[in-house]
Amino acid sequence: MQRNATTQFPILLVHGLFGFDRVGGFELFHGIKQALRAAGARVFIPYLSATHSNEARGEQLLAQIDRILSGTGATRVNLIGHSQGALAARYAGAVAPDRVASVTSVSGPNHGSELIDFLYKALTPGRLPEHVADKVATLFADFISLLGGQAQLPHAAIAALAALTTEGVGAFNDKYPQGLPKHWGGNGAQRVNGVRYYSWSGTLPDSENGACNAMDPLQGFCRAFSEYFITEAGQNDGLVGRFSSHLGKVIRSDYPLDHMDAINQTAGCSRKGTDPVELYVRHAERLRKAGL
């Protein structure tokens, strides 16, 4: 069946911490851009700083939105942000609602990340026992090395991590509350200043609901990270808690997907159950039907 995801406004896929469009033959939003374009959408992936504050990355996004609007003749854009990319998208929607038609958070830490809280303490001398701090920091550094080819945890990342802690995102939310739920685990306002807000996310899949095989190193890291969640223990994707991800109209927050599955990164292993690429195409169709 021919899909129709021909949205009125271009779609921008906004990457998160340590993100990128492509490194060699490796794409971050693996297969997603191509599937959206095949269904009729105009799709762009803006290039943002790999490590920076939410506001700084949001300003970078705004500059690229202006270039895309100028180049396409469109008047607004649909922003779909993964992880920290959701916060950059929220910033753009809050400060420039005339240029943003919709903001969609995919596995976004909209109330901060318990893992980042733990990691930030691990990188602060004296905040955690030395052996615990060493374990957490080393695990995260290895994860980044696998994901983005980084030789070690970049020093500049510490400031970016501070912006993703519960405290850091809380300060961000005080300034940019658009779309946030009033009650923990609920839906937020679906339309603010003319901007539509949506979100979806997942929780770590089990063997019956789409878990990849044991050879998937990305899922292995997500499972290891999951052990550091307390408030949302058992209700997280390895990096972001289920209810922390809620924003605007919550499409679903318990898809059987880990944090990297949400952008179709499975290290080449086969997955049962939810197809993340389908989620993006279906959402583009949703945006089209909403006149966006």
N, C-alpha and C positions, 0 to 999 in steps of 0.2 A: 504494500500500500504506500502510495506517495505521501510523504509527510509535508506539512505546510507550517514552517516556522518563520515565515516572512514577516518579521516584526516591523512595525512602523519606524522604530528607531534602532540604530546599530547596537549590537551587544558588545560589551567590553568584559573580557575575562581577566579579573584582577588577582594576581598572585600574592601569596603571603610571605612570611619570613623566609629568607634565603631562596625566594622563588625566582623564576625566569621563564622565558618563552621556550627557548631551545638551547641545549648545549650539545653540539655535534648532532648526532641523530636522536638525541633524547629530548622529548617534549614533556613539559610539565603537565599541561592539560592534554594528556595522551588521547588522541583520537576525537576529542570533544569539539575542537574548532572545526575539524573536517566534517563531522556529522552535522553540526549546526549549519554550516555553509551548504552542505548537500540538501538540507531541508529548506533552504532559501534565505537564511539569515545572513546579514552582514556582520562579521565578527572580527574583532581586533583584540590583541593582547598588549596592553600598555607595559612599558618597561619602567619599573620602579626600583628604587634603592633596595638592595637585598636586606639591609639592616638599617632601620631608622625608626623614628617615632611615628605614631599614627598620623599626627598632624602633618609632619614633613612629607610622608608618603602620600597623604591626601592632597597636598599642594602639588606634588609631582603629577598626580592623577588628573587634577584639574587642568594643568597645562596641556596634558595630552588629550584630554577631552576637547579642549578648544581647537587643537590641531585637527582632530578627527571631524569635528563639526564643520570646520572650514573646508576640509577636503571632501566631505561627502555631501554637504549642503543640508544635512539634518539639523534639526533644532534642539534635540535632546538625545540622551543615550540611556540604555539599560545597563546597569552595572551588576555583574555577578562576581562577588569576591569570595575567594576561598581563604580560610584561616585569617591571618592578619589583613589580608586583602579586603575582607568584609568591613574592617574598621576604616580603611582608607576610603572605601565606597560610601560608608555612612558619613564620613566627614564631607565628602564631595556633595552628597545629597543634602546635608544640613546647611552648608554654606552657599551652595549654588543650586537651589531647587529649580531654577529656571532652565538649567542645562541637564538635569537628571530626571528621567521619567520614572525609573524604578531602581531600587536597591535590593539585591538578593544576597543574603548571607548563606554561604555553604560551609558548614563546620566552623563558623566564626566564633571566637572567644568573646562574645558580646558582654559577658560579665567577668572576663578574665579566665585564666587557666590555672587550676590547682597544680598542674605539673610545672608551669612556669614559676609559680610561687616557690615551689620546692627547689627548682633549678636556680632561681635568683638567690635564694639563701645559700645554696651550695657554692655559688661564685663569690659570696661575701665572707671573708675570713671570720671564723668564730661563730657564724650563725648556725652551723650544723656540725655534728661530730665529724672529725676529719675523714674517717673511712666512709661515712655516708656521703659526704660532699664529693669525695673523689669518685665514688661509684656513679653518682648522678651526673656529674659533669662529664666524665669519660663516656658514659652511655650516650649522652646527647651529642658530644663531639663526634663520636663514631657514626651516629645517625646522620648528621650534617655532611660528614665526609662521603657517606654512601649516596646521599641525595643530590648534592650539588658539586661534588668534586673538591670540596674544601679540604685542605690539608689539616687544618685544626680549627677549633672554635675561634672565629674572628673576634678581636678585642672590641670592635665597634658594636658587636652584637649585644653587649651587656646593657647599653642604653636602650636598645630595642626591646630586650627582654623585660626591662623595667616597665615599659609601656604596655606589656601584656600580662602583668601580674594582676591579681584581683584589685589591688590598690590603684595601680596605674590605669586600668580600664575604668575603674570607678570614677576617677578624676575626669577621664575622657567623657564618660556618660553624663556627668554633671553638666558639661558644656554642650553635649550633642545627644540629647535623650530621644530623638525622633525614632519611633518604632519600637521602643523598649517596652516589655510587659510591665504592668503595674504590680503584678503578683508573680512570684517565683514560679516558673514552669508554665506560665500562661502565654497567651497571644498578646502582641502589642498592637498599637494603632496600625491599621492597614494602609492608611493614607494620611500623610502629613505634608502640608504646604504643597500639595499637588504631586508629591512623590509617593509611589506605591512601595510598600515594604513587605518582603517575603523572607523565609528562611527554611532550610532543611539541613539535616545532619544525620549521623549514625552512631551506633554503638558497636563495640567489638563483636564480630560475628562468631557464632559457635560452629561446630563441625556440621551441623544440620542446616545452618542458615547462611551459607556462603563463605565460610572460612577457606582461605587458600591453603595450599599445602605447607608443610613445615619448611620448605625451601625458600619461602618468601621472606627475605630479611626485613623488609619494611614493616610487615605485619608483626614480625618478631619484636622489633623495636617498640611498636605501639603497645604490644602486650606487656612488655617490660615497663614502659612508662605508666601504664594503667595502674600499676601497683602503688603509685604515689598519690592517687586520688583518695580523698577521705569523704568529703561531702557527697560526691557523685561516684562513689565506689561502685563498680559494676554497671554504671550508667554513663560511660564515656567512650570516646573513639581512640583513646590512647594519648591524645593531646588536649582535647576539649571536652568538657562535660556536656551531657545531653541538654540539660535545662539552661546551662550557661549560653548555649548557642541560640536560644529563642530570640526572634526578632519579627515584628510585624505579623503577617499571616504565617503561622507555622504549618508548612505542608506536611512534614513528618520529621521527628527527631530521633527515631530509633530504627532507621534503615540498617540492615546488617552490613555495615561498612566501617572500616577503620579510617583514620584521618587521611591516609594516602589513597585508600580506595575511592574516596570522594572525588578525586581528580583522575581516577582510572589508572593509578599506579599500583601494579600488582607484581612487579618483577617478572613478568612473563608467565605467571602461573594462571591456570584456569580458575574461574570463579563460578559458583553456583548462586542462584537467587538473583538479587538486585543487580541490574546493569547500570552503573553510574552514568554512562554516556546517554542512555535512554532518559535519565532524570533531567539532563540538560535540554535535550530535544523536547521533551514533554513540557518543560518549563517555558521554553521559547514559544511553544504553541499556546501556552497559558497567557503569556504576555501579548501575543498576537490577538487572542480573543478579547483581551482587556483593552485593546486599542493602543497598545504600547509598542 
